[in-house]
Amino acid sequence: MVSKIKQLSLAVLLAATASAAQADVRFNGFASIKAGSTLSSSDNLYGYDKEVDFKNESLFALQVQADLADRLSVTAQLMGRGANDFKAEFEWAYLTYELNQQTRINAGRLRTPFYRYSDFMDVGYAYDWARVPNSVYNLDFNNLEGVSLVRFGQLGTVDSTLQFILGSYSGTTNMTPVPFDANIDRVAGATWELTQGNFSARLAYLTGKLTMVDQDGELSGLLNLLEQSGFADTASQIRIDDARSAFMGLALGYDNGSLVLSGEIVRARTKDTVIPTQNGFYLSAGYRINSYTPFVSFERRDNEGRSEIYQAMAEGNPLRPFVAETVEYFTIQRDTWNIGSRYDFHPSAALKMQFSSQKNKVADRRDQLLTVGIDLVF
């Protein structure tokens, strides 16, 4: 499946570059150069520790868009992340066909529209924080292969953008104790964004069928032991095979040029599996003073592990501790405060500083992080 994705991405890019003589080709890009360090040698947050790290969240991206005339265009985006030694990979690669001025169809590798900033989550210049709020933006399934229909319109004085999307995802996820190969089939959903003056609102709802297979076989081994020991029902509650999943999100915003308020609340559910209902939200407030924007935000993530799976087993059962460890991995209760500032020292670049303090209620620990960086577009 990965090779097919690369072939699709390469085909789109070749279509863009091969037609350069006849098409209107535009290049642009963005970059983030960030450094971070925790405040204590025992702290670890967002991939940082006490040692100052310049690679973890730094990235460079180049996007090419070619207008092939007759309402057809192609877009491809290459990105290199510091966490992957800046190895360039295709993030986006899709065709766009405009049915009319209000409606367009995209087909290829697209960004999964879970969140308000889904299309711009890697473009740090698009928001004031050092990073999008992790308590909300935490699903690994950021891209999919499929098709979307986007409809622009007016509802009186309200600007409306309605999007429908169909597709599938295949890749690796780190949302589990060990890396898993994940497939989401029959992804279907819709988003609706409304804007009037200084106010904006966005609704999102997506569904799919999730299958996950652990790469090193640890979980498969546990499931086999459970089935062989007569606990097939317990194994079925842990197994993630063609499980029905749903995502719901609501975002609200207000921006009058000075006061900037925003918030999102999300809920993701995978039915009848070890993955519990995942809940998250954030609230953020900032105030622009010329080129300077101080801000404060609060995030919460609350995933209650399905303890009933192992509590149904007898106390002395030798497999119970392994089942409990697997289940409780998914229990997450974290509160995070962020205080920071953005300084637009250039029309295309912003200097950011952010202090984050996260309380992990499950582990009963607090991790603190200071991040400094420059986000730019070109």
Secondary structure, 3 states (H helix, E strand, C coil): CHHHHHHHHHHHHHHHHHCCCCCEEEEEEEEEEEEEEECCCCCCECCECCCCECCCCCEEEEEEEEECCCCEEEEEEEEEEHHHCCEEEEEEEEEEEECCCCEEEEEEEEECCCCCCHHHCCCHHHCCCCCCCCCCCCCCCCEEEEEEEEEEEEECCEEEEEEEEEEEEEEEECCCCCCEEEEEEEEEEEEEEEEECCEEEEEEEEEEEEEEEECCCHHHHHHHHHHHCCCHHHHHHHCCCCEEEEEEEEEEEEECCCEEEEEEEEEEEECCCCCCCEEEEEEEEEECECCEEEEEEEEEEEECCCCHHHHCCCCCCCCHHHHHHHHHCCCEEEEEEEEEEEEEEECCEEEEEEEEEEEECCCCEEEEEEEEEEEEEC
